[in-house]
């Protein structure tokens, strides 16, 4: 049995993402961000392929340009007009946005889907690391997370890469209320 860490379990039992649109403009320093990325990368990774990479966006001017580019792209592909502002405006939430890029590695042993799950694990680990460090954080995706043209032009993604998550990090401005959680008894089978 490994060492019991009651404070870590208590954190996981009470953790709560912060709505991205409520996050303030403050963000972790570069050194603190690097620590968060190291923590996020300690996720299960069958085959030790590290099939992910990070694009850290802190420059508010570049993020505004990205939001404008997103709106233009969404309009160009006929995205629902009522949702364009919401989906493109998400690039502006918080003081920092980290795109966790799912970047599958050629492997005879580890299937692509398993590598994509590993990248998703990185997203949750990054949110939890930010929350544990006192920051507000949220994991969003949206219609652009798998849009090859947008990802290539805006984030420099290569063919086959997608965004597992856009992780928004910033100072918490509004404490979120608790929300309903799954009924574990209703979704658990014991064999």
C-alpha positions, 0 to 999 in steps of 0.5 A: 500500500502506498503512503496515504495522503489525506489532504490530496484526497480531500482536494480531489473530493472537493475540487471544483472547476471555475467557469472560464468566463469568471476568471480574472486577467492575472495568471501564473508566472512562467516558472509557476506555469512550467511547474504546472505543466510538469505536474500535468505531464505526470499522467498515465501514458502507456508506452511513455510516448508523451503524445501531447504538447502545450501551446501557452498563450498569455499575450492579451493582444495575441489572444484577441487576434486569435479570437478574431481569427476564430470568429472569422473562421467560424463564420466562414464555415457557416457556424451558428451565428448566435454561437460565434461570439461565445465560441470565439470569445472563449479565447479571451477568458482568464489570464492564460490559456493553454492548448493541450495538443493531442499529438499522437505518435506512430506506434505499433503497440499503443493505439491512437485512441489510447494516446488521445485519452492520455492527452485528455488526462493531461488536461484534467491534471493541468486543471487540478494542478492550477486549482491546487496552486490557488488559481481558478481553472477550466477545461473547454473544447468547442467546435475549433478543437478538431477543426484542422484548418483553424488548428493549422493556421492559428496554432501551427498544428500538424496533420493528425493533431487536435486540441484535447482541451483549452485550459483557462487559468486565471485569478478566481473572481467568483466562487462557484456554487456546488453543483449536482454530482453523479449518483455513484450507486446508479452508475457503479456495478460490482462484479 
